[in-house]
Amino acid sequence: MDSSYSSSSICCIVIVSILLLDSLLVCNGGKTSIYVRKAEKTVEMPLHSDVFRIPAGYNAPQQVHITQGDHEGKAVIVSWVTPDEPGSNTVVYWSEENCEAKKKAVGKVYTYKFYNYTSGFIHHCTIRNLEYDTKYYYVVGDRKLMRKFWFTTPPAVGPDVPYTFGIIGDLGQTYDSNITLTHYERNPKNGQAVLFVGDLSYADNHPNHDNVRWDTWARFVERSVAYQPWIWTAGNHEIDFAPEIGETKPFKPYTRRYHVPYRASQSTASFWYSIKRASAYIIVLSSYSAYGKYTPQYQWLEQELPKVNRSETPWLIVLMHSPWYNSYNYHYMEGETMRVMYEPWFVEHKVDIVLAGHVHAYERSERISNIAYNIENGKCRPVKDQSAPIYITIGDGGNIEGLANDMTEPQPEYSAYREASFGHAIFDIKNRTHARYSWHRNHDGYAVEADSMWFFNRFWHPVDESSQ
Ligand SMILES: [Fe+2]
């Protein structure tokens, strides 16, 4: 009896050891989180939800949103919609310190049609020559009905200026989207601006791309984006290309509704542009505009990267929608052609971090590059590279299409951490050498960091962070 017990125990130990050894050998990548989110359907919030409420009163301004309005952070684009008539084009604004000195800026108003939908009156007004690091109040609307908001301008551009960015992607307008936004708002790290990596409203998932869902989305996020700028990136759900209903001009609703300061960085289209903000230089790219050699985006980026002065803005951040490094079985390798075109430049210019969405999950890469390959040498695997960026996929805002939870196995070596949960991230720049990065899962308390690391700046402190 004793001997048969001990032989079966030994057998068990051997099997477990083989399994463990096997898992160690197979799992040669980073960490796949053991946290598995309960499978639930993501459900869009109904039209009568309180977050979509139309402000009371005739022609009341709604869908108020702001973004940076110039290259340095001294201007703000204020946008809003009036439903019944154009109303006033003017934004009245004043600084907290000098509320007697009220100023005015005059904007423009646009409308558009999309199949059987006609938009409200979409206003865009750029306020210029603001003081840095100053709280401003602003009012939109006219005497009959005004609405007042506020924002704080960033500190003057400089190498050691602390600044905290929120990072959100693929948000949509489901109950989960609402939880993501609430988590961001209540995160004690207090993001000062949002880097939004594309896919806003998901209106195109509705019959005839029902543009009413562009309106509801803008009312939903107003509670954040009327008070701090969101930096916009175009995703595939912004294309709204629908020839079957006669809508053949790509990006029509997005470009009418979301203006960005692309001309300030000598860009010729709103889909790719750059801004400086505090100690960061942010380059926005378009996964859905031509990026091959000789194209406008290619030429612009080729000239743009050498302009970045890391003594002025040490942190070089790139936003795009479709990720280059993605180990989920969704949108697999969709970013590959753009990676092949631009990755050597990112390594040459020592980009710190690349943020993308599209895949509805979370993933963080190692510092890796895959630029040695030519069609003869066979060197086609990503390798550790301390001049390369870290790639973050953060398309986990909570949209109607649900979570991406099917991963390629084994986890590739380039993938440091991956998890299929909704959430947002924070990039908290401390000075020219250090930034605290954290990803926050919706299921956790507001202060919990589900994944985090210290970023060491690639120009000023290019030390391997994995040694920390
Ligand atoms: Fe997408």
Residues whose N, C-alpha, C, O or C-beta is under 5 A from the ligand:
A	BS01	LIG	D199 G235 N236 H358
